[in-house]
């Protein structure tokens, strides 16, 4: 006899027309990361293209395959448990922040110092293995944070990353070639914000991608848009099967990798915090996922990627509400898992990386970022809007640092060459940007607690910020935002930042003894 719950689960509409658009969004997002990843290693650090495209890329893509398959299964499990037939799977992909952090902070420097690309690859594998083990080990403790951190802080952090990193940064690429960029952006927004039916029932997003790709190459032929960089095209390897076989090769890079743990572990912890935020975001959108399951999956997918040659960690992607709005269910994560994973194995990802114009892909990221940012402001109590806005400040600083380093590098100088007020402002910018994910959550939490009159909780939050800044988890003055023991570095900044937060904690605690308006009296 069929119970109501099992009957409802049998009606789970796991594959819907909206899965096509959701798949294209998640797939192109991952492909965009692979474009950046391959470009940095091959063009900037002169890594052998064959090693990147036949070893590092397939291993990294396999982590996406593993994680998205598990998230697909978790969607079925949630539908069975809740009886909902519109569950949207949690998206997973390559982590953008650690992509830049590990390529510029570890993989590139190791190759430059040793001149041995294989050893540098093994160091990257070792870092993945250690980061995966670390994430798995702290899952159960980290998952409890959801019981203590206000939704405004979690959703605010996600919203800030969505608007500032996922939407704003790609906008710069669109303005570099506005003739195609503007058309591509607003056509994508048009078909994702409104429902259209194209001739031949072509999925609208796919139709826009095909149209703008043809337009790009046509205009390129007439010299009206910038040509695609040919470096990756020349580096692409022939199609062929490259199985990501588990190996103990990471052991050879373990000794060197230990030196880079102060950089790698904060990156791993940031994705754990992001995973908690993403789970809260999915819950607000109507899909109450189990937080430990989401975090364990990202930990194991990172570990598996490292064991088969991957060098960039995976993470739950910010944007579950956006994929739900597209109409995605579970088929889109299944399709992404197979497309990206098999693409690394069969080699067609290396071809796609250089054949697909980036300006055609990034508008989908802009939509996802805007959708996430908007959701953060409407899914929390109105009185907490300022707490959400506070989360944007550290993320804005991170973008400013990224762009500033690009400008300085293009001018042939570095931040060390700055002097006077410019040097002071730059240092302050780097301090605010370092550990920006954790900082954003602390800012949002403290402000939400203050708004609600929970002064003890706010004081405790500032106390946690003091400890975190004392060891460089946030506001690290070291290159790459590495953690440290404060008595082992000469920079007095950790003592000043920790002291500032500690003093604030005491004053906020003292404020609890003063009369103040209640949260209900605040609009």
C-alpha positions as CSV (number, residue, x, y, z in Angstrom):
1,X,0.0,0.0,0.0
2,X,1.3,3.4,-0.9
3,X,1.6,6.0,1.8
4,X,0.8,9.7,1.1
5,X,4.5,10.5,1.5
6,X,5.7,7.9,-0.9
7,X,2.9,8.8,-3.3
8,X,4.0,12.4,-3.3
9,X,7.6,11.5,-3.8
10,X,6.7,9.5,-6.8
11,X,5.2,12.6,-8.3
12,X,8.5,14.6,-7.9
13,X,8.9,16.5,-11.2
14,X,12.6,16.1,-11.2
15,X,13.0,17.1,-14.9
16,X,11.2,20.1,-16.2
17,X,11.6,22.5,-19.2
18,X,13.3,25.0,-16.8
19,X,16.1,22.5,-16.2
20,X,17.5,23.4,-19.6
21,X,18.0,27.1,-18.7
22,X,19.3,26.1,-15.3
23,X,21.7,23.6,-16.8
24,X,23.0,26.2,-19.3
25,X,23.5,28.7,-16.4
26,X,25.4,26.2,-14.1
27,X,27.3,24.6,-16.9
28,X,28.5,27.9,-18.4
29,X,29.4,29.2,-14.9
30,X,31.7,26.2,-14.5
31,X,33.1,26.6,-18.0
32,X,33.8,30.2,-17.3
33,X,35.9,29.1,-14.2
34,X,37.8,26.6,-16.3
35,X,38.5,29.3,-18.9
36,X,40.0,31.5,-16.2
37,X,41.8,28.6,-14.5
38,X,43.5,27.4,-17.8
39,X,44.3,31.0,-18.9
40,X,46.1,31.9,-15.6
41,X,48.2,28.7,-15.5
42,X,49.1,28.5,-19.2
43,X,49.4,32.2,-20.1
44,X,50.5,33.8,-16.8
45,X,52.7,31.1,-15.3
46,X,53.7,29.2,-18.5
47,X,52.5,25.8,-17.3
48,X,52.7,23.1,-20.0
49,X,49.3,23.1,-21.7
50,X,49.2,19.3,-21.9
51,X,49.6,19.0,-18.1
52,X,46.9,21.6,-17.4
53,X,44.4,20.3,-20.0
54,X,44.9,16.6,-19.6
55,X,45.6,16.2,-15.9
56,X,44.6,19.3,-13.8
57,X,41.5,20.1,-15.7
58,X,40.0,16.6,-15.8
59,X,40.7,16.1,-12.1
60,X,39.1,19.4,-11.2
61,X,36.1,18.6,-13.4
62,X,35.7,15.2,-11.8
63,X,35.1,16.9,-8.4
64,X,32.2,18.8,-10.1
65,X,30.9,15.5,-11.4
66,X,31.0,13.8,-8.0
67,X,29.5,16.7,-6.1
68,X,26.7,17.5,-8.5
69,X,25.7,13.8,-8.6
70,X,25.4,13.7,-4.8
71,X,23.4,17.0,-4.8
72,X,21.1,15.5,-7.4
73,X,20.4,12.5,-5.1
74,X,19.9,14.9,-2.2
75,X,17.2,16.7,-4.1
76,X,15.3,13.3,-4.6
77,X,15.8,12.6,-0.9
78,X,14.4,16.0,0.1
79,X,11.4,15.6,-2.2
80,X,10.7,12.1,-0.7
81,X,11.1,13.5,2.9
82,X,8.9,16.6,2.4
83,X,6.5,15.4,-0.2
84,X,7.3,18.5,-2.4
85,X,7.3,18.0,-6.1
86,X,9.2,21.2,-7.0
87,X,12.5,20.7,-5.1
88,X,15.4,22.4,-6.8
89,X,18.8,20.7,-6.4
90,X,21.7,22.6,-4.8
91,X,24.2,23.7,-7.4
92,X,27.9,22.9,-7.1
93,X,30.9,24.0,-9.0
94,X,34.5,25.3,-9.0
95,X,35.1,27.8,-6.2
96,X,36.0,31.2,-7.7
97,X,37.8,32.7,-4.7
98,X,40.2,29.8,-4.2
99,X,40.7,29.6,-8.0
100,X,42.5,33.0,-7.8
101,X,43.9,32.3,-4.3
102,X,45.5,29.0,-5.2
103,X,46.7,29.8,-8.7
104,X,48.4,33.1,-7.7
105,X,49.2,32.1,-4.1
106,X,50.4,28.5,-4.5
107,X,50.4,26.8,-7.9
108,X,52.2,29.7,-9.7
109,X,54.8,30.5,-7.0
110,X,55.7,26.8,-6.6
111,X,56.3,26.4,-10.3
112,X,58.4,29.5,-10.4
113,X,60.5,28.4,-7.5
114,X,61.0,24.8,-8.5
115,X,60.7,24.9,-12.3
116,X,59.0,21.6,-12.0
117,X,55.4,21.7,-13.3
118,X,54.7,18.1,-12.2
119,X,55.8,18.8,-8.6
120,X,53.7,22.0,-8.6
121,X,50.7,19.9,-9.7
122,X,51.4,17.4,-6.9
123,X,51.5,20.3,-4.4
124,X,48.1,21.4,-5.7
125,X,46.7,17.9,-5.3
126,X,48.1,17.7,-1.8
127,X,46.4,21.0,-0.9
128,X,43.1,19.6,-2.2
129,X,43.4,16.5,-0.2
130,X,44.2,18.4,3.0
131,X,41.4,20.9,2.4
132,X,38.9,18.2,1.7
133,X,39.8,16.4,5.0
134,X,39.7,19.7,6.9
135,X,36.2,20.4,5.6
136,X,34.9,17.0,6.4
137,X,36.4,17.1,9.9
138,X,34.7,20.4,10.9
139,X,31.4,19.8,9.2
140,X,29.4,18.9,12.2
141,X,30.7,21.8,14.3
142,X,30.3,24.3,11.5
143,X,26.7,23.2,10.7
144,X,25.7,24.4,14.2
145,X,26.6,28.0,13.2
146,X,23.2,28.1,11.4
147,X,21.5,27.9,14.8
148,X,23.4,31.1,16.0
149,X,24.0,33.3,13.0
150,X,21.1,35.5,12.0
151,X,19.6,34.9,8.5
152,X,20.4,38.5,7.6
153,X,24.1,37.8,8.0
154,X,24.0,34.6,5.9
155,X,21.8,35.9,3.2
156,X,23.6,39.2,3.2
157,X,26.9,37.6,2.7
158,X,25.5,35.5,-0.2
159,X,23.8,38.6,-1.7
160,X,26.9,40.7,-1.5
161,X,29.0,38.1,-3.2
162,X,26.3,37.7,-5.8
163,X,26.0,41.3,-6.7
164,X,29.6,42.4,-6.3
165,X,31.6,39.4,-7.5
166,X,29.2,37.4,-9.7
167,X,27.3,40.3,-11.3
168,X,29.6,43.3,-11.2
169,X,32.9,41.7,-12.3
170,X,31.4,40.2,-15.5
171,X,29.8,43.5,-16.3
172,X,33.3,44.9,-16.9
173,X,33.8,42.3,-19.6
174,X,30.5,43.3,-21.3
175,X,31.5,47.0,-21.3
176,X,34.8,46.1,-23.0
177,X,32.8,45.0,-26.1
178,X,29.4,46.7,-25.7
179,X,28.3,46.1,-29.2
180,X,27.8,42.4,-28.4
181,X,27.9,42.6,-24.6
182,X,24.9,44.8,-24.3
183,X,22.8,42.7,-26.6
184,X,23.9,39.5,-24.9
185,X,23.2,40.8,-21.4
186,X,19.7,42.3,-22.0
187,X,18.6,39.3,-24.2
188,X,19.6,37.0,-21.4
189,X,17.8,39.1,-18.8
190,X,14.7,39.3,-21.1
191,X,14.3,35.6,-21.5
192,X,15.0,34.8,-17.9
193,X,12.8,37.4,-16.4
194,X,9.9,36.8,-18.8
195,X,8.6,33.6,-20.3
196,X,9.0,33.2,-24.1
197,X,8.5,30.4,-26.5
198,X,10.9,30.4,-29.4
199,X,10.2,28.8,-32.8
200,X,11.0,25.1,-32.8
201,X,10.6,25.1,-29.0
202,X,14.3,26.1,-28.7
203,X,15.2,26.8,-25.0
204,X,15.4,30.6,-24.7
205,X,18.8,30.7,-23.0
206,X,20.3,28.3,-25.6
207,X,18.7,30.4,-28.4
208,X,20.3,33.6,-27.0
209,X,23.7,31.9,-26.6
210,X,23.6,30.6,-30.2
211,X,22.5,34.0,-31.6
212,X,25.1,36.0,-29.7
213,X,27.9,33.5,-30.5
214,X,27.1,33.8,-34.3
215,X,26.8,37.6,-33.9
216,X,30.2,37.7,-32.1
217,X,32.1,35.8,-34.7
218,X,30.4,37.7,-37.6
219,X,31.3,41.0,-36.1
220,X,34.8,39.8,-35.3
221,X,35.2,38.9,-39.0
222,X,34.5,42.6,-39.9
223,X,36.8,43.8,-37.2
224,X,34.1,45.4,-35.1
225,X,34.8,43.5,-31.9
226,X,38.1,42.4,-30.2
227,X,39.4,39.0,-31.3
228,X,39.4,36.1,-29.0
229,X,42.8,35.4,-27.4
230,X,44.4,32.6,-29.5
231,X,46.7,31.3,-26.8
232,X,44.3,28.8,-25.4
233,X,43.2,27.8,-28.9
234,X,46.8,27.0,-29.8
235,X,47.2,25.2,-26.5
236,X,44.2,23.0,-26.9
237,X,45.0,19.3,-27.0
238,X,43.4,16.8,-29.4
239,X,40.2,15.0,-28.2
240,X,40.9,11.8,-26.4
241,X,40.0,9.9,-23.3
242,X,41.9,10.9,-20.1
243,X,40.6,8.9,-17.1
244,X,41.0,10.7,-13.8
245,X,42.5,7.7,-12.0
246,X,43.1,7.9,-8.2
247,X,46.7,8.3,-7.4
248,X,49.1,8.8,-4.4
249,X,51.0,11.3,-6.4
250,X,49.9,14.0,-4.0
251,X,52.2,12.5,-1.3
252,X,55.2,13.8,-3.3
253,X,53.9,17.4,-2.9
254,X,52.9,17.1,0.7
255,X,56.0,18.6,2.3
256,X,55.9,21.8,0.2
257,X,52.1,21.9,0.5
258,X,52.4,22.2,4.3
259,X,54.0,25.7,3.8
260,X,50.8,26.8,2.0
261,X,48.3,25.6,4.5
262,X,47.9,29.1,6.1
263,X,46.6,30.2,2.7
264,X,44.6,27.1,1.9
265,X,42.7,26.4,5.1
266,X,41.0,29.8,5.3
267,X,39.9,29.3,1.7
268,X,38.4,25.9,2.7
269,X,36.8,27.4,5.7
270,X,35.3,30.2,3.6
271,X,33.5,27.6,1.4
272,X,32.1,25.9,4.6
273,X,30.7,29.3,5.7
274,X,29.4,29.8,2.1
275,X,27.8,26.3,2.2
276,X,25.9,27.2,5.4
277,X,24.8,30.5,3.8
278,X,23.7,28.7,0.7
279,X,21.7,26.2,2.7
280,X,20.0,29.1,4.5
281,X,19.3,30.7,1.1
282,X,17.8,27.4,-0.2
283,X,15.7,27.1,2.9
284,X,14.3,30.7,2.4
285,X,13.4,29.7,-1.1
286,X,11.4,26.7,0.1
287,X,13.9,23.8,0.0
288,X,15.0,22.9,3.6
289,X,18.2,21.0,3.0
290,X,20.1,19.3,5.8
291,X,23.2,21.4,6.4
292,X,25.7,18.6,7.3
293,X,24.8,16.7,4.1
294,X,25.5,19.8,2.0
295,X,28.8,20.5,3.7
296,X,30.0,16.8,3.7
297,X,29.3,16.6,0.0
298,X,31.5,19.6,-0.8
299,X,34.2,18.2,1.5
300,X,34.2,14.8,-0.2
301,X,34.0,16.3,-3.7
302,X,37.1,18.4,-2.9
303,X,38.9,15.4,-1.5
304,X,38.0,13.2,-4.5
305,X,39.1,15.9,-6.9
306,X,42.5,16.1,-5.2
307,X,43.0,12.3,-5.4
308,X,42.4,12.2,-9.2
309,X,44.6,15.3,-10.1
310,X,42.3,18.3,-9.3
311,X,43.8,21.4,-7.9
312,X,40.8,23.7,-7.3
313,X,38.2,23.0,-4.7
314,X,34.5,22.7,-5.3
315,X,31.8,24.4,-3.3
316,X,28.0,24.8,-3.3
317,X,27.3,27.6,-5.7
318,X,25.6,30.8,-4.7
319,X,22.3,31.0,-6.6
320,X,19.9,28.3,-5.6
321,X,17.0,30.8,-5.7
322,X,18.0,31.9,-9.2
323,X,18.0,28.3,-10.5
324,X,14.7,27.7,-8.8
325,X,13.3,30.8,-10.5
326,X,14.5,29.4,-13.8
327,X,12.4,26.3,-13.1
328,X,15.3,24.0,-12.4
329,X,14.6,20.8,-10.4
330,X,17.2,18.0,-10.3
331,X,17.9,17.3,-14.0
332,X,20.1,20.4,-14.3
333,X,22.6,19.3,-11.7
334,X,22.6,15.8,-13.2
335,X,23.2,17.2,-16.7
336,X,26.0,19.6,-15.4
337,X,27.7,16.7,-13.6
338,X,27.8,14.6,-16.7
339,X,28.7,17.4,-19.1
340,X,31.5,18.9,-17.0
341,X,32.8,15.5,-15.8
342,X,32.7,13.8,-19.1
343,X,34.1,17.0,-20.8
344,X,37.2,16.7,-18.7
345,X,37.5,12.9,-19.4
346,X,36.9,13.1,-23.2
347,X,38.7,16.4,-23.7
348,X,36.0,18.5,-25.3
349,X,36.1,21.0,-22.4
350,X,39.5,22.2,-23.6
351,X,38.0,22.9,-27.0
352,X,34.9,24.6,-25.5
353,X,37.1,26.8,-23.3
354,X,38.6,28.6,-26.3
355,X,35.8,28.3,-28.8
356,X,33.0,29.8,-26.7
357,X,33.2,33.6,-26.5
358,X,33.4,34.7,-22.8
359,X,31.2,37.7,-23.5
360,X,28.3,35.3,-24.4
361,X,28.6,33.3,-21.2
362,X,29.0,36.0,-18.5
363,X,25.5,37.6,-18.8
364,X,24.1,34.5,-17.2
365,X,26.3,35.2,-14.2
366,X,25.0,38.7,-14.1
367,X,21.5,37.5,-13.9
368,X,22.3,35.0,-11.2
369,X,24.1,37.6,-9.1
370,X,21.3,40.1,-9.4
371,X,18.7,37.4,-8.4
372,X,20.7,36.4,-5.4
373,X,21.2,40.0,-4.3
374,X,17.6,40.9,-4.6
375,X,16.6,37.7,-2.7
376,X,18.8,38.7,0.2
377,X,16.9,41.9,0.9
378,X,13.3,40.4,0.7
379,X,13.8,37.2,2.6
380,X,14.7,38.8,5.9
381,X,12.8,41.1,8.3
382,X,12.6,44.7,7.1
383,X,14.4,46.0,10.1
384,X,17.5,43.9,9.2
385,X,18.0,45.5,5.8
386,X,20.9,47.6,7.2
387,X,22.6,44.3,8.4
388,X,22.3,42.9,4.9
389,X,23.8,46.1,3.4
390,X,26.7,45.9,5.9
391,X,27.7,42.5,4.5
392,X,28.5,44.3,1.2
393,X,31.4,46.3,2.6
394,X,34.1,43.6,2.9
395,X,33.1,42.2,-0.5
396,X,33.4,45.6,-2.1
397,X,36.9,45.9,-0.7
398,X,37.9,42.5,-2.1
399,X,36.8,43.6,-5.6
400,X,38.7,46.8,-5.2
401,X,41.8,44.9,-4.3
402,X,41.4,42.6,-7.3
403,X,41.0,45.5,-9.7
404,X,43.6,47.6,-8.0
405,X,46.2,44.8,-8.4
406,X,45.3,44.5,-12.1
407,X,45.7,48.2,-12.6
408,X,49.0,48.3,-10.7
409,X,50.3,45.3,-12.6
410,X,49.4,46.8,-15.9
411,X,51.3,50.0,-15.0
412,X,54.4,47.9,-14.1
413,X,54.3,48.7,-10.4
414,X,53.1,47.0,-7.2
415,X,51.4,48.1,-4.0
416,X,54.8,48.3,-2.4
417,X,55.6,51.2,-4.7
418,X,52.8,53.3,-3.3
419,X,53.6,56.0,-0.8
420,X,51.8,58.6,1.4
421,X,48.0,58.6,1.7
422,X,47.7,56.1,-1.2
423,X,49.8,53.5,0.7
424,X,47.7,54.0,3.9
425,X,44.4,53.6,1.9
426,X,45.7,50.6,0.1
427,X,46.7,48.8,3.3
428,X,43.3,49.6,4.8
429,X,41.6,48.2,1.7
430,X,43.6,45.0,1.9
431,X,42.8,44.5,5.6
432,X,39.1,44.9,5.0
433,X,39.3,42.5,2.0
434,X,41.3,39.8,3.8
435,X,38.9,37.0,4.9
436,X,36.0,39.0,3.5
437,X,33.5,36.1,3.7
438,X,33.9,35.7,7.4
439,X,34.1,39.4,7.9
440,X,30.8,39.9,6.1
441,X,29.1,37.4,8.3
442,X,30.4,39.0,11.4
443,X,29.4,42.5,10.3
444,X,25.9,41.3,9.4
445,X,25.5,39.3,12.6
446,X,26.6,42.1,14.9
447,X,24.4,44.7,13.3
448,X,21.3,42.3,13.3
449,X,21.9,41.6,17.0
450,X,22.2,45.4,17.8
451,X,19.0,46.1,15.8
452,X,17.2,43.5,17.9
453,X,18.6,44.7,21.1
454,X,20.6,41.5,21.7
455,X,23.6,43.3,23.1
456,X,25.2,40.3,24.7
457,X,25.1,38.4,21.4
458,X,26.5,41.5,19.6
459,X,29.3,41.8,22.1
460,X,30.2,38.1,21.7
461,X,30.3,38.6,17.9
462,X,32.8,41.4,18.3
463,X,34.8,39.3,20.6
464,X,34.9,36.5,18.0
465,X,36.0,39.1,15.5
466,X,38.8,40.1,17.9
467,X,40.1,36.6,18.1
468,X,39.7,36.0,14.3
469,X,41.7,39.2,13.5
470,X,44.4,38.4,16.0
471,X,45.3,35.2,14.1
472,X,44.6,36.6,10.6
473,X,41.4,34.7,9.8
474,X,40.1,38.2,9.0
475,X,42.1,41.4,8.3
476,X,45.4,39.5,7.7
477,X,48.2,41.9,6.8
478,X,50.1,39.1,5.1
479,X,50.2,38.5,1.3
480,X,47.2,36.4,0.2
481,X,45.4,36.9,3.5
482,X,47.4,34.0,5.2
483,X,46.8,33.2,8.8
484,X,49.6,33.5,11.4
485,X,50.6,33.5,15.0
486,X,50.8,37.2,15.9
487,X,53.9,36.9,18.0
488,X,55.8,35.5,15.0
489,X,55.3,38.5,12.7
490,X,56.6,42.0,13.1
491,X,53.5,43.8,11.8
492,X,51.5,45.4,14.8
493,X,48.3,45.4,12.8
494,X,46.8,42.2,14.5
495,X,47.2,43.8,17.9
496,X,45.4,47.0,16.7
497,X,42.5,45.3,15.0
498,X,42.0,42.8,17.8
499,X,42.1,45.6,20.3
500,X,39.6,47.6,18.4
501,X,37.1,44.8,18.2
502,X,37.7,43.9,21.9
503,X,37.1,47.5,23.0
504,X,33.9,47.5,20.8
505,X,32.7,44.3,22.5
506,X,33.1,45.8,25.9
507,X,31.3,49.0,24.9
508,X,28.4,47.2,23.3
509,X,28.1,45.0,26.4
510,X,28.0,48.2,28.5
511,X,25.3,49.6,26.2
512,X,23.0,46.8,27.4
513,X,22.6,48.7,30.7
514,X,21.2,51.8,29.0
515,X,17.6,52.3,28.0
516,X,16.9,51.9,24.3
517,X,14.0,51.3,21.9
518,X,12.9,47.7,21.3
519,X,13.3,45.9,18.0
520,X,9.5,46.2,17.5
521,X,9.7,50.0,17.6
522,X,12.2,50.1,14.8
523,X,10.6,50.1,11.3
